[in-house]
Amino acid sequence: MHGWGPGSYSIYGWPGLVLNVVLTLGIIIGIILLIIWLVRITSSDQNRAGDGSAQIDKPLSAREILQIRYVRGEIDREKYREMLEDIS
């Protein structure tokens, strides 16, 4: 007789059993990956919140800003030297 007990794997037989195991493992692995992702997201948010472990960037000096503008090509060499003299 076909029933639900030991030795009966539904009407699909072995392929149904294998599919069931694969889907169950996939769901379990997906849940584990979701938990890992959530832990990483929350830990990175805490670092940004200023709990003391995150390093605070200092503001750029006028000389550094001027160098960045020169390297980007926003100002030419003559203007760079002129502005460098002004801030020195």
N, C-alpha and C positions, 0 to 999 in steps of 0.2 A: 504494500500500500504506500501511497505517497502522502507523507505527513511531515510535520515539523518536529524533528527529533534528531538524535544522533544518527549520522549516516545519510541524512537527506540534505541536499544542497540546493533546494528549490528546483524549479523546472529547468533552470539554465545549466545545471551541473557544474563541472570544474571551472569552466570559463567564468561563470557567475561568481564563484567563490574567489577566484583570482581578482576579478574586477572589484569586488567588494573590499578585499584587502588593500588593493592599490588605492582606491578612493579614500579609504579610512586613513591610510598612512599619509596621503596627500593633504587631507584636512588637518591632521595632527601637525605635520610639518609646517603647513600654512599658519596655524595658530602660534606655533613657536616662533616663526619668523616675524609675525605681527607683534608679538610681545617684545622681541629683541629690538625691533624698529621703534616701538613706543618708548622703550627705556633709553635708547640713544637720543631720541628727540627731546625727551624731558631732561636728560642730563646736559645736553648742549644748551637748552634754554636756561637752566640754572647757572651755567657758566657765564652766560650773557647778562644775567640779572645782577651781577656784582656781588657774589658771595665771597669775594676775596681771592678766588682761584684764577679768575680771568685777569689778564694783563691789560692795563689801561694804556692806550696810546697817548703819547704826549703830543701837543699841537706842534705843527711845523713852524720853524723859524722863518723870518722874512728871507734870509739867504737861501734856505732850502726851497721855498716857494719860487723864488727867482730862478734858481737852477732848474727846477722842474719846467717852468715856462720856457726857458731857453732851450732845453733839450727837446721839448715838444715842438719847437719852432714858432712859438707864439710871439717871440721877440727876437730881433736880430742881435748880432754881437755888439754893435755900437750901443744899442739901447740897453743891453745887458750890463755892459761896463758902466754906463752912466747911472743906472739904477743901483748897481753894486756900490758905487762911490757914495750915493745918497744914503744908503742904509749903514755904511761903515762909519 
